[in-house]
Amino acid sequence: MLIAEKRRRMAAPDWQERRARQGWITQCRTDLSSWCIEALKYQGFKPAAHHRLLISKLERVATGKCRRLIVMMPPGSAKSSYCSQLFPAWMLQRKRRHRIIGASHTTDLALDFSDKVQALITDNEEVLSYGLRTEQKQRWYTTNGGAYLAAGVGSAIPGFRADLGIIDDPVKSRMAADSDTDRKRVWDWYIGSFERRLTPGAPVILILTRWHEDDLAGRLIETRPDEWEILRIPAEAEEDDPLGRQPGEWLWSDDDYGYGAELADIKRTLEASGATREWASQYQQRPRPADGAIFRTNMISVLEAAPVGESVRAYDFAATEAIGSRDPDWTRGVRLTKTDIGRYAVTDVVGCRGGPDEVERLVVSTAYSDGKRVRIGIPQDPGQAGKVQVLYLTRKLAGYNVESSPETGDKATRAAPVASQVNVGNLDVVRGSWNKSFLDELAAFPAGAKKDQVDALSRAFSMLVESGSPFVLPPEVLAKVRSSGRDRFSTPNMRVRNRFARV
């Protein structure tokens, strides 16, 4: 009797464990999050915050609440692990005779995803309740009647109709993304081949890092905006972050994987090499044209020395300090010169990120460096505090020509006049360490995260245009005026004064 009781007690934990295990297996079959935890535990991983958000979107697809999903996340964020590997394996057990197309920019990559889905099925047959009937990598079948086809973007998809379409990374490289021919090839394949191979009502998931504003995701959003649900998670948090992060916080910093620290290094490397377009597109999911959407920065020339002319220094203020991972705006001061022949040149840019004391030191020290011939333009924030700030800085700049006014209109409207000068090649920059940051911000405007230098440039240009400075003819025309013995002449539409002292 005692031996029997002892055996019963020893066997009880095994029975309880088996029962708990069976309950967990049942949960994995009905809950995608549980399945992901189960499948990843032997690899030493578990879903991070952005993965859990992604899982919730994929569950909407599984339940029919979402028919078209675009997932935009940076490289290395494990979006493919969840969308192109874990999700297909789970969906194939959720419905019998379910058929899936998994496509990527090349057939090789599509086959690699196919192989990984098969491995998940083989390793988890007990959990998924089905196995593989055939094991070819391009087209294979499951024991519950399901099927999977791996296809390269641009390749034919003969004799296969899918209940779920997944496209992961339709673009291979920057060169392909910037090619009109390659982008058209991807688009034609999507509407002419891929969509034609879906059953009525079949959902589509598009997973990518954004390379170009006219890539497949961009064109789908533009032409069919009401069809698509978009999950965009940038590497560095911005305003209204979908994960609730504060601006400047890195993605995947909620465990010890180290992805967030890697992102900080990547950003520094890209910015140091001037490849900030890559950071904006691939990592922030804000693609932009190489020469800018509003400012055609390829029209800007670099000068080795500052030209002579009327100069102003205009500021855009931001009084928030950079604390921790927060990435606030900068206080920027742009010095702009207008030459006698009507050209403009940005001759210097200064900046700081700090509180009011640091801003004051920057403005005063820069004014001393520029000299009293350079007019100073400062914005007046709305309300009494803005008036007090202007009055305070004006007193600190006694002896200098200070102009202030409130900002009116949106940033793009204010930037339009100076953008028109840039786009006809009438603005230069003087070579300096600030060039890359300045030109990149212009190129990214208005989609870029930072707009401080654009705002300051817009104010500086407005100051020069509204100053009433007379237009001066080019030197060859002025020479003719000198030889005629006149320094003033009239035409029916214009009166011009020759400023000999500045020629």
Beta strands, then each sheet from edge to edge (+ up, - down):
strand 1: 68-72
strand 2: 99-104
strand 3: 139-141
strand 4: 147-152
strand 5: 164-168
strand 6: 204-208
strand 7: 229-232
strand 8: 301-303
strand 9: 310-316
strand 10: 331-338
strand 11: 344-352
strand 12: 375-379
strand 13: 402-405
strand 14: 427-430
strand 15: 488-490
strand 16: 495-497
sheet 1: 3+ 4- 2- 5- 6- 1- 7-
sheet 2: 8+ 14+ 11+ 10- 9+ 12+ 13+
sheet 3: 15+ 16-
end
